[in-house]
Amino acid sequence: MSGGRSLPIWKEDFPIAWTDDHFITRREFTKSLVVVSCAAFAANATLVTINARRRAPEPAGAAPRLLLPGAGAMPERSARVFQYQGRACLLVRLGAERFAAFEQKCTHLGCPVLYRPERQVLECPCHAGVFDAATGNVLAGPPPRPLPTVALETTKGGELWATAIKG
């Protein structure tokens, strides 16, 4: 208080009435921070739980069997797309009695893989990922893991069945 002023300089710069001074206390502000933090934590925990449930593998034996008609009529070194459990899959005839099936979605960014019979590989055209057509293992490119395999079963009558997706 200098020069005959009745108020300190800071009160002139920040004019707050004493009635508003206790509008929100430090304790109330801290309580609101705790409540908001707990709500954010609960929301994140819920999202993690939902995501974990989506990615959880299906229980053993829960996968339905799907008949793949006409598989025996496919030429050797050919492939065709089929739907299994709501996913696009690729059936490859490697030889006279050899079949392999994989989910058609690349493990890098999800582009559909294509069969290249001249090289006996599955190729992702988006980023040059290459998979072995017999095993689904990564041969080249950026994919981080092999393609999910569709388990196949051949009956005594020569019918080919898809029984599960592994991986």
N, C-alpha and C positions, 0 to 999 in steps of 0.2 A: 504494500500500500504506500505508494509514493505520489507526491505532487497533489495531495489533497483528495485523492480518489478514495471512494468508500469501498470499492470492490477490488480484489486482486486482479491482475491482468488476465490470468487464465480463466477467471469467471466471466470476463468480458468476451473472451474468444469462444468459450463453451458455455453459453447461458442455459443452465438447466435449473428448473425450479425445484425447490426442495420437496415439493409434493410428488414430483416425478422421479426423484432420486431413488426411491425404494420400489419403483415399478417392478423391477425384476432383481432379485438378490443373487449373489454369487451361488448360493445354495440351490436356488431354483434353476439357474442356468446350468449348473453341474448336473442336476437331476435330469434336465431335458437332454443333455449330452449323453447321459447313460441310457435313457430311454431310446433315443435315436440309434445309438450304437447297438443296443440289444435287438432292436427291430431289424437293422441291417444284417446282423449276425444270423438272426432267425430266417430272413429271406434267403441269404446265401446258403444256409444249411438245407433249406427246403429245395432249392435248385440243385444242389449237389445230390440230394437223395433221389429226386426225380430223374436226374441224368444217370445215376447208378442203376436205377431200376430198369431204365431203357436199355442199358448196355449189358445187363445181367444175362448170362447164358440161360437158355431154356433148360428145364430139368430133363434129365436123361429119359428117353422113351417118349417124350412129348411130341417129337417131330412126326408129322404124318408121312405116310409112304405115298409116292407119286409114280404111277406107271409112265414110262417114256415110250409111247408106241412108235413103231417104225425105226427104232434105233438100229435094229439088225439090217435094215435096208439102206442105211447110210453108207456111202462109199468110204473106203479107207482114206485116212488123212483129210477128213472133212469135219465140219462142226455145225452145230445149230443151237439157237437160243431157245430156252424154255423158262417158264416161271415156276419157282418153287418157294413156298412160304412167303409169297409177296415180293420176291427178289428175282431179278433177271440173272439167269445162270447160263453157262455155256457147256454144252455136251460135245466132247471131242472124241472121234473114233480114231485111235492111234494105229490100230492094226486089226487083223481079222477078228480077234476076240478081246481086244484091249480097248477099254473106254476110260475116259477121265471126265470129271465135271467140276466146274469151279463157279463161284459167284463171279459175274461178269464185271463187277465194279473194281477198278484199280485201287490198291491200298494206299496210293499216294494222295490223289485228290478226287477219286471217285469217277473218273472217266471210264467209259466202257472199253474193255479190252477186246481185241480182235484176233482170230486165229490166223496164223501165217503158215500154211502147210509146207511150203518150200523149205522153211527153216525149223519146223516143228516147235514153234514158240507161240506164246500169246503176247500180243504187243499192245501197249497203250499209246495211241497216236498223240495224245496231248503233250506228254513230256518224255517220250522215248523210253518208257519203262518196258522191260522185257522179262517174261516169265517162262519157265519150262512148261511145255504143254502136258507133260506126263505127271509132274509133281506139283506145279504151281509155285515153285520156288523162284525167287528173284534171281535173274541172270545179269541184268544191267539196268542202269537208270536210277531214278530217285525213290522208287517204292521202298518203304521201310520194312515190310514184312511180306510173306507169301500170300497168295490169294486164298481166301477161304475155300475149302474143298467140300464138294457135295459127295457124300458117301453113296456109292452105288452097290446094288445087289442084283445078281442075275439068278433067276429061278431055273428050275430043271427044264421048264418049257421054253427057255430062251428069252423070257421077258426081262427087260431092264427096268429097275426101280430106283428112284432117288429116295434115300431113307433119312438123311440128316445133313445139316451143314456144320462143318467143323472148322474152327479157327476164326 
